[in-house]
Amino acid sequence: MNRNIYSLFVICLLGIISVCSCTALDEAPDNRTDLDSAEKIRKFLTSGYPVATPAVICELSGDNFVDNNVVLAATHNDAYSIFHEEAYQWKDITNYNTGEQDTPYQVWEAYYAGIAVANHAIKAMKEMSNDPARDPEFAHSWGEAHLLRAYLHFVLVNVFAEAYKDEAQSANEWGIPYVREVEQTVSVDYSDTKYRKSVAEVYNLIEQDILEGIDLIDDSKYQVPAYHFNRNAANAFAARFYLFKRDYQKCLKYANAALGSNPASMLRKWASLNTNTMDTRLNDFNDEKAACNFLIQSTYSLQDRMLSTCRFAINTGSSDYNVSSTVGLLYNGGGPNWTGYIPAYAGNLFLFGKQEYGIWLFRVYEYFEYTDKIAGIGYVHILYQPLTAEETLLCRAEAKLYLGDRAGAIQDLGYWTSSKMIDKPLDQAGIDNKYKGDYTSNIFVDDLHPQDMSATWPTLAADEMRVLHCILHFRRIETMFEGMRWFDIKRYGIGIHHAYRGPAEDEVHQDSLTWNDPRRVLQIPQNVVKAGYPSTDRSVPSLNQSSGYATSPTLLTTK
């Protein structure tokens, strides 16, 4: 990926959102950041796409991974990092350093740094044009900056705040700071209500930014559209946003725009995946020209290394400790129109040691960027696809279901199974058979609490509910390792259970997360709290939240 990344020192000079001091705010940044042309702004916006991901902390918080120290009685594995145990145990995540990957601090800092980039670009365009949105020279970048700002706030609010419930309830729950201007002052108080908004206010501001930018995107302005908010990525993000806000008609509108008239043609071509080597698999899966890859994000993530320690993983599970069979649930447990492994994943699943230690899909295998091949040191990268045709299709299926189009929802689910090389057609009878019963007797049925979350949540009939369980199952498979399952757990109030045992412990600990448990909100990074921002009260229902800017990745040795 050839990306014009501006140094973090330069970003600091720009006065990025932070509770830390920067002594050179009154000095001119170096000449790379003189945003005095449309071309410079386009290049500058590239640096706003974060190289951090919440995938690890969200997966550990959710129900996809189990603790191998529980599954295997004689096992006493250490976690790759101590904070992984804290995340899995739903504790405040505090045991990490500021240069460590996959931490709440890294996510907070990197995403607010990207927001600052968008704000600087918007400010510069305002200074150069009376109406950037209608100025042919700037309109595209105006659109990209607003979509980028909206998306970054969307991720932050879904990690560090309550799920959106409805306008009334979410108006009374703390969100995050929504930052829309360039700061000229050091040590801004981001807990001030000028910045710190309720969840409802954050969602309304996200919507404003989406609508401001979405019609202005021009893919011809990008050298590699998949690394930016191209038109498909913008529409896919809008579809997800409106799904989470339960505006199903708008979700349908934007999903249709992203998927086009032939959605099946947009989905991943698993049959043509080159499986000769791990590199060829990765290159095919992460191909920027693949129609399904709406947006590709390069991250400094250690998820692959976390999985290789075999402490937390997708596993066969054990009924002795109420640990669901996550391998069976996600990969080889069959579905409403297939048995055993999903055909697309045959030959693409890998083990660390025995199957009990965990199974993983090749997609999270790391790229290693050498800075010194002789010394074997460099940076670890994992590519993620935060917006894809497959996930957008499942957003559309959910929207159709709530709009009363159950047949249309099943048709979209059928597109998904066909794309995974499943030959048998999908129908209501198959769905009824697979998702019968309730969560106490069927691991494919979630413990949902939508009406507890909001009295305005539409009620579904029994056959529609089984289709919903199918959608959530498919979403869980599709977004595995990306952390998106945690967002679904939060927005549906899904009850989940964790059993864990420390590496030096004999006792197994049991814990459950109920639909209204305040631990569903991840704690504000400790560095931000220590600098004066209010922490989240995770011991009583609801409230409180956050601010930041980005750190350099840790230099690592090759595996």
N, C-alpha and C positions, 0 to 999 in steps of 0.2 A: 504494500500500500504506500504510494507516494503521497505523503500528506505534508503540507506546509505548517508544521507545528511551531508556534511561537514559544519562546522560552518562558518558563514559569517566573523567572526574574522580571521579564517584561510585563507579564500579567500582573505581578505584584505592583509594579510601577503604575499600572493603570488604575490602581485603587480598587482591587477586587473585594467583593463582599467578604469581610473577615473581621473577627474580633481581635486579631493581632495587629500590631503596629507596623507601619511601613514608613520609613523616614524620608522617602524621596518622592512623595506625592506631588510636590511642587516643581519637580524636575521634568524636563521633556523626555519622554521615552525615546528609545533609539529609533532610527529612521524607518525600521520595518513596520513600526506601528503608527506612522503618520498616515492615517486613514483619509487620504485626500483624493481617492479615485474609486470608481466602481470596481475595477479589477482588484485593487488592494483589499477592498471590503469582502469580495468573494473569497479571496485567499484567506483572509483573516477569520472568516466564519468557519473555515475548516478546523481551526483550533478549538472551536466550541464543542465539538463532539467528544464526550468524555472517554478516557481510557480506563475507567473503573466500572464495575458492575456490582449490583446488589445480589447477584445470583447465589453466591455461596451462603451469605447470612440468611437469605430467604429460603433456600432449600433446607438448611439446617433447622430453621424455625418451623418448617412445614411437615408434611407426612410422607414425603418420598424416601427419606433416608431412615435407617435404623442404626442402633448402636451395636456393633459386633461384640462388644464386651458382654452384652446381654444375650445375644443370639447364641454365642458359643461360650459355654460355661467356663472353660479353662483359659479363655482369652483375656489378656490384660493389655490391650494396645493403648499407647498414648495417642492423643489427637495430634494432627500436624501442627496446629497452633492452639494455645490454651483458649483463645477466644471462641474456637469452634465448639468447645464444650459449653461455654456460657450461652452461645446462641442456641444450641440444642436443648439446653435446660431452661430456656426462656428467661435467663437472667439479664441484668444490665451487662452489656459487653464492654469490658474495661481493660482486659489484659492483652494489649497490643501496643506496638510502637507506631509512631506517625508515618513511618515509611513502609509499613507492612501492607500487603495487598489484601483486598476483599473485606476490609474492615468498614464499619459504619463511618469512621472518620474519612477514609479514602473516598467513599461514595459521596458523602456530604460535601467535602472540599472540591472534588472534581466536578460535580454537577453544578454547584454554585459558581465555580470558575467558568463553566460553559455558559451559564446565565449571564455572567458579567461580560463575556465576549459578545453575546447577542446584544446586550444593552449598549456596549460601545459602538457596535456596528450601526444600531438604530440611531444613536445620537449623531454619529458622523454623517449618516444619510440625511438627517434632518438639517444639518448645517450646510449641506451641499445642494439640497433641493427643497423647494417649497412644498412639494407633494410627492414624496418618494414612491408611494404606492401607485401613482399614475405616471411616474417618470420612467420611460422605457429603459433608461440607463440603470435605474436602481430597483425597479419593481420586483424583480426576481429575488434579489438579496433581502429586500424588505420582507418578502414572504418567508424566505428561509429563516431569517432571524427570529421572526415571531413564532414560527412552528417549533424551532429549536428551543426557544424560551418556554413555550407551552409544554413540550414533551419533558424537559428536564424537571420542571416543577411537578409534573404529573407523577413521575417516578418517585420524587422525594416525598410527596404527600402520601403516596401509597405505601411507602416504607416507614416513614416517621410520624404518621398520624392515623387516626381512625379511618376505616373504610367509609366511603360516601354512603349515607343511609337515605336521607331525603333532605329537601331544602330546609325544613324546620329543625330537624334534629341536628343536622350537620352544621347549622348556624351556631350551635351551642357547644361545638367540640373544636378544640384548638387544631389548627392546621400547621402550616409552616410559613416562614417569611416569603412573600411573593415580591420579588425585587424587579422593578421596571425602569430603574434609572441608574445612571453612572454615579458612583459615590465620589465625592470630592473631599470627604472628611475621614479621618482615622478614628477607629473605635466607635463606629456607629452602634447605637442601641437597637438591635434588630428585634428585641422583644416589644418595642413600641408598636402600638396597633397600626401605625402607618405602614408597617411592614408585615407584622405577624397577623395572619388572617385566620378566620375559622375555616374548617374544611369546605363549607359551602361557598365562602368567598373565594377560596383558592380555585375551586372548580369553575366558578363563574369567570374568573380572570383567565384561566386556561382556555375556556371557550372563546373569550374575546380574542385572545391571541391566535387561536386556530382560525377563526373566521376572518381575522385581519389578513392572514397570510396564505390560506390554502389555495385560493384562486390565482395567486400570483406566481406559483412555481412554474418554472420553465426548464424542463430537463435538458434542453440544448445548451444551457449555460454550464453544465457539469461535464468534466472530463470522464469521471466514473460516477454515474448517478447513484449507484447502490451505496456509496459512502456518504450520501447526503439525503436530506429530505426531498426526494424526488416526488413526482405526483402520486405514484402508487403508495409510497411510504406515508405521504401526508394523508391520503384518504384512509389508509389502514389505521393510522394513529387516531384519526377522527372517529372511525368506526369503533375502536376500542374505548375511546373516551366516552362516547355516547352510550355504549353498552354499560359501562360502569355507572354512568349517571341514570341509566334506565330510560333513556329517550330512544326507544327502539326504532321509531320511524327514521330518525336521523342516522342511527347506526346502520340501518338497512341501506339508506341512500349512499353513504360513503363506502360501505363494503362493496356495493354494486359497482361503484366508480373504480375501486381498486381491482376488482376481480374481472370486470368486463363481461362480455356476453357469453364467453366460453370458459367458466372457472376451472374446469378440468384441465385445460391447457396451461393454466398458470401454476399448477402444483408440481412438486418435485418429481423428477423422473428417476425413481429409484432403480428401475431396470437397467438404465444406462450408466449407473454409478461405476466408476473405474475402481476396482478393489484390489489392484495389483500390489500396492503398498499402502502404508498408512498415509504417506504424503499424497498419493494420488486420490485416496478417499477424501482427505481434507480439502484438497484443491478443487475437486468436483463439488463437494458439499458447499464450499464457501465461494463458489464461482460468482463473481460480481455480475456476470451476464445471465445467470440463471433467473428465469422469470419469477420464481418463488421468493428469491432473496430481495425483498423490498428495501431493507436497510441492513447494512453490515457494520458491526461495531468491533474495533480492535481494542482489546483490554490487556492490562497487566494483571492477569488473574492466575491464581495457583490452584484452581479447582482440581485439575488433573493430579497435582501432587497431594492434595488433600485426600482424594479418593485412593491414591496408591498406598497411603498409610494403613488402609483397611480398617479404620476405626468407625467412620460413618459412611454408609454405602447403601445402595439398593441391594436387597438381600432376600434370601429365601424365607427369612423370618422364623419365628417360633411361637407356637400357640401357648407355650408355658408362661410367657410374659405378655400375652395379648399383643404381640408384635405382628402386624399384618404381613402377609407375604408380598412384599413390594415387587419382587421380580415377577411373581405370578400376576399381580395386579396390572403391571405396566407393560410387560413384554411377552411372557409366555403363558399367561392365564386365559388366553382366548378372549373373544368379544362376541357381540351379537350376531356376527356373520363370519367368524373365523374361529379356529381352534389352535391351541399351541401358540408358537411364536408368530408374530406378524411377519409375513414373508419378506417385506422390505428390509427387516432387521437381521435376517438370516445371514450369517457370516460377517455381520457388522457390530456384533456385541462381543465385548472382551472381558476377561476375568483377571483379577489380581489373586493369584493362587487358586484355591478352591472356590466354587461358586458361593459358598457360605460367606466368603470375604467381600463379595460385592461384584456387581456386573455393571458395565458402563458402555454407553454408545460412543463410538469413535469420535464423535463431533467435539468432545471436550479435550481431545488430545492437544498438547501444547505445541506451539511453534517456538523455537528458540532462536533468538537474535544474538549472535555472538558479538561481543565487543573485543574479546581477546580469545581466539581459538586455542592458542597454546595453553593459556591458563584455564580454559574451559569456563569462562565467565561471560555473562551477558544478561539479557532480559527475556522473561517468559511472556508470551502472548497467547491468548485464546480468543478466537473470533466467535462472536455471538451474532445471531440474527434477531434483534429485538422486534422486528416487524416482518412478517412473512405472509405469503398467500394462504398457507394452511391455517394459521391462527386467525386470520381475517375471515376465512370461510367459516370457522367455528363461531366467531363473533356473530356472523350473519345468521347461522343456524339458530343460535340462541335468541336473537332478535325476532326471527320469523316465528319461533315457537310462542313467544309472548305476544306477538301480533295476531295469533290465531291461525297461523299457517303451519300446522304440524307436518303436513305432507311435504311442504317446501323445506322444512328443517331436516326431515329425514332424507330428502334428496341431497341436501348439502353434506350430510353425514355420509351418505353413499359415495359422493365424490371423494371424500377423505379416505374411506376404506379402499376404494378402487386405486387411489394414488399410492397406497401402501401395498399394492400388488395382491389384494384380496379379491378373488373372483366372484364369490357368492354375493348376490344382491342383498342390500339391507332393507328390511321392512319392519313394520310395527310388531309383528309376531316375534321376530328375533330379539327385538329390543325388550318386549314384555318378558320374554323368557330369561334374558340375561340380568335384568335389573329388577327382578321381582323381590318381594320381601322388603325388609328395612335394613338399616346399617348394623343392627345387632346380629343379623344372620347372613348378610351378604356383603363381602368386602368391596364389591363394585358399586355399592349404594352409599352415598355420603350422608352424614348426619347434618342435614341442612336446617337453617333457622332464618329464612328470609323474612317471614312475617314478624319474627321477634326483632329483627334488625330495623324493620320499618312497616308500619301499619298500611302504608301506601303500596307495598310490594304486591303485584298481581298474584292471584291464587290460580294454580294450575290444576286441572283434572288429573285423575290417577294415571291415565295413559300418557298425558303430557309430562307428568313428573318423571316417568320412566325415560322419556326422551331427554329430559333435562339431565338425568343421571348419566345417560349415554354421552351427552355433549361434554359434561364435566370430566368424564373418564377419558374421552378423546383429547380434551384440552390438556389433561394431566400427562398423557403420553407425549403429545406433540411438543409441549414446552418443558419436558424433563431436562434438568440441569440448568434451566434459565431463571428459575425463581418465580415464574409466573403463577405456579400453583399456590404460592403463599398469598398472592393477591386474590385468587378465587376463594381461598379459605377465609380471608378477611371479609370479602364482600358478601358471601353467603352465610357467614357465621358458622362455618363447618367445625364441628367438634372433632378434636384430634387427641391422640394419646402418645406420650413418649415414655419409654422405659430406658434407663441408663445406669451405667456402673463405671465409676472412675477406674483408671488403670491400677490403682493401689487398693481398690475396695473389693470386698466380697459381697456387700449388700447391694441388691438391685433396688433402684428408686423408681417409683411410678408417679407420673404426673399427667394431668389432662388439661386441655385448653378448652373452656366452654365458649359459647358463642359471644358472650359479653365480657370475656376476660381482658382486662386492660393490658396484659402482657402481649397482646396482639400488636401493640404499638411499640416499635423498637425505640429504645432509649436514644436520646440525643447524644452524639459523640461526646465523650468525657472532656476532650480538649475544649469544646465549645461551651460546655457547662461550667468548667473551671474558669473560663474567661467571662462568665457572668450571665450567660443565657439560661433561662429557666429550664430545669430538667423536667422530664415527663414523669408524672406520678403514675406508676404502673401497679400500684397496690389498691387503688380504688377506681371505680368506673370513670373513664374519660379524662380528657384535657391535657394540655401543654405541648410545647415544641421549639425551633432551631435556626442556623447560619454558617458560612465558610469560604476557603479557596484551596488550590491543589498542591500536592506534594509530589516529589520525584519517586519513581518506582525503586524498589530495592534491587541492587545488582546481585544476581544469583549465579550459581554454578549449574552447568548442564546436569541432567539426571544421570 
